[in-house]
Amino acid sequence: MQFISIKQNFLWPGIICLVIFLWIKKMRGLALVLATALAVSIADFLGATLKELIARDRPCHVLSHIKGIANCSNSFSFPSNHAINSFTFATIITRAYKNFALILYILALLIGYSRVYLGVHYPTDVLSGALCGILIGYMGYKYFYLKILGLFINKFPTLTNHELAETKISNH
């Protein structure tokens, strides 16, 4: 369970997927990458800000029987930034590419579960993070991705017909 909670374990697979995605999807892919980066950055900032405002201690600081299962951060518990970030990512990507929904939401659920399993979050921390992430991901799709994509289409009219046709289909 600790493997799925460590962000660095996803670095190289993520870079490889990113390069392949951008190579295949070109401008539409770049619009989604930019919108996703912006939405996840906002989600991460919101989660960190809420942690400081709410100041809920982590279970590994409060419950003695779970100390030592995983490294217990000195930051607060509520909400789970892992959950906010993974659900933001899953939501914005699956709004644009519905075929990825099952795998991305299963991965987001596993990440959230691992945080509870390792004793660094309460279930409500993960649930609230997931709900916030879904909301931010949806807004990121609607207000960032579609706007960036429209800007790219207007500024770079040399997009291939395939990209334009694919965009029209997914936006309706």
C-alpha positions as CSV (number, residue, x, y, z in Angstrom):
1,M,0.0,0.0,0.0
2,Q,2.9,2.4,0.6
3,F,4.0,2.1,-3.0
4,I,0.8,3.7,-4.4
5,S,1.1,6.6,-1.8
6,I,4.5,7.6,-2.9
7,K,4.3,10.3,-5.7
8,Q,7.8,9.6,-7.0
9,N,6.8,6.1,-8.0
10,F,4.6,7.6,-10.7
11,L,7.2,10.1,-12.1
12,W,8.8,8.0,-14.9
13,P,5.6,6.2,-16.0
14,G,3.9,9.6,-15.9
15,I,6.5,11.3,-18.1
16,I,6.4,8.4,-20.6
17,C,2.6,8.6,-20.8
18,L,2.7,12.4,-21.1
19,V,5.2,12.3,-24.0
20,I,3.1,9.6,-25.8
21,F,-0.1,11.5,-25.2
22,L,1.3,14.8,-26.5
23,W,2.8,13.0,-29.5
24,I,-0.6,11.5,-30.4
25,K,-3.0,14.3,-29.4
26,K,-0.8,17.3,-30.3
27,M,-2.6,20.6,-29.6
28,R,-5.7,19.0,-28.0
29,G,-3.3,17.1,-25.7
30,L,-1.4,20.2,-24.8
31,A,-4.6,22.0,-23.9
32,L,-5.5,19.2,-21.6
33,V,-2.1,19.0,-20.0
34,L,-2.1,22.7,-19.3
35,A,-5.6,22.7,-17.9
36,T,-4.8,19.6,-15.8
37,A,-1.7,21.2,-14.4
38,L,-3.6,24.4,-13.6
39,A,-6.5,22.5,-12.0
40,V,-4.3,20.2,-9.9
41,S,-2.2,23.2,-8.8
42,I,-5.3,24.9,-7.6
43,A,-6.5,21.8,-5.9
44,D,-3.2,21.2,-4.1
45,F,-3.2,24.8,-2.9
46,L,-6.8,24.6,-1.7
47,G,-6.1,21.4,0.1
48,A,-3.0,22.8,1.8
49,T,-4.8,26.0,2.8
50,L,-7.8,24.0,4.3
51,K,-5.3,21.8,6.2
52,E,-3.9,24.9,8.0
53,L,-7.3,26.4,8.6
54,I,-8.9,23.2,10.0
55,A,-5.8,21.9,11.7
56,R,-7.0,18.4,12.3
57,D,-4.3,16.1,13.7
58,R,-3.4,13.0,11.6
59,P,-4.5,9.6,13.0
60,C,-0.8,8.6,13.2
61,H,-0.2,11.4,15.7
62,V,-3.3,10.7,17.8
63,L,-3.8,6.9,17.7
64,S,-0.8,5.1,19.3
65,H,-1.6,1.7,17.8
66,I,-0.9,2.9,14.2
67,K,2.4,4.7,14.7
68,G,5.2,3.2,12.6
69,I,3.0,1.9,9.7
70,A,4.2,4.8,7.4
71,N,6.0,8.0,7.7
72,C,3.7,10.4,9.4
73,S,3.9,13.9,8.0
74,N,3.9,16.9,10.3
75,S,1.2,18.6,8.3
76,F,-2.4,18.3,9.3
77,S,-4.9,15.7,8.1
78,F,-8.0,17.3,6.7
79,P,-8.5,17.1,3.7
80,S,-6.2,14.6,2.0
81,N,-4.2,16.3,-0.7
82,H,-3.5,12.9,-2.3
83,A,-7.2,12.5,-2.7
84,I,-7.9,16.0,-3.9
85,N,-5.1,15.8,-6.5
86,S,-5.8,12.3,-7.8
87,F,-9.5,12.9,-8.1
88,T,-8.9,16.3,-9.8
89,F,-6.6,14.6,-12.3
90,A,-9.1,11.7,-12.9
91,T,-12.1,14.0,-13.4
92,I,-10.5,16.4,-15.8
93,I,-8.9,13.7,-17.9
94,T,-12.1,11.5,-18.0
95,R,-14.3,14.5,-19.0
96,A,-12.1,14.9,-22.1
97,Y,-11.5,11.1,-22.6
98,K,-14.3,9.0,-21.1
99,N,-12.5,5.7,-22.0
100,F,-10.0,6.4,-19.2
101,A,-12.6,6.7,-16.5
102,L,-12.4,3.2,-15.0
103,I,-8.7,3.0,-14.7
104,L,-8.2,6.6,-13.4
105,Y,-11.0,6.4,-10.8
106,I,-9.8,3.0,-9.6
107,L,-6.3,4.5,-9.3
108,A,-7.6,7.5,-7.4
109,L,-9.7,5.3,-5.1
110,L,-6.6,3.1,-4.4
111,I,-4.5,6.2,-3.6
112,G,-7.2,7.4,-1.2
113,Y,-7.6,4.0,0.4
114,S,-3.8,3.7,0.9
115,R,-3.8,6.9,2.9
116,V,-6.4,5.5,5.3
117,Y,-4.7,2.1,5.4
118,L,-1.3,3.7,6.2
119,G,-2.9,5.6,9.1
120,V,-2.1,9.1,7.8
121,H,-5.7,10.1,7.1
122,Y,-9.1,9.4,8.4
123,P,-11.8,8.2,5.9
124,T,-13.5,11.6,6.0
125,D,-10.2,13.3,5.0
126,V,-10.1,11.1,1.9
127,L,-13.9,11.4,1.2
128,S,-13.8,15.2,1.4
129,G,-10.6,15.3,-0.7
130,A,-12.3,13.1,-3.4
131,L,-15.4,15.3,-3.5
132,C,-13.3,18.5,-3.7
133,G,-11.2,16.9,-6.4
134,I,-14.2,15.9,-8.5
135,L,-15.6,19.4,-8.3
136,I,-12.3,21.1,-9.1
137,G,-11.7,18.6,-12.0
138,Y,-15.1,19.4,-13.4
139,M,-14.5,23.1,-13.2
140,G,-11.0,22.7,-14.6
141,Y,-12.5,20.9,-17.6
142,K,-15.2,23.5,-18.2
143,Y,-13.3,26.7,-17.4
144,F,-9.7,25.8,-18.3
145,Y,-9.6,23.0,-20.8
146,L,-12.4,24.1,-23.1
147,K,-11.2,27.8,-23.0
148,I,-7.6,26.8,-23.7
149,L,-8.7,24.5,-26.5
150,G,-10.8,27.2,-28.0
151,L,-7.9,29.6,-27.8
152,F,-5.6,27.1,-29.5
153,I,-8.1,26.5,-32.3
154,N,-8.5,30.3,-32.9
155,K,-4.8,31.1,-32.7
156,F,-3.5,28.0,-34.5
157,P,-6.0,27.2,-37.2
158,T,-3.6,24.8,-38.8
159,L,-4.9,22.1,-36.5
160,T,-5.6,19.0,-38.4
161,N,-9.2,18.2,-39.4
162,H,-8.9,15.0,-37.2
163,E,-8.2,17.1,-34.1
164,L,-11.1,19.5,-34.9
165,A,-13.5,16.7,-35.5
166,E,-12.5,14.9,-32.3
167,T,-13.0,18.2,-30.3
168,K,-16.5,18.8,-31.7
169,I,-17.6,15.2,-30.8
170,S,-16.3,15.4,-27.2
171,N,-17.7,18.8,-26.4
172,H,-21.3,17.8,-27.1
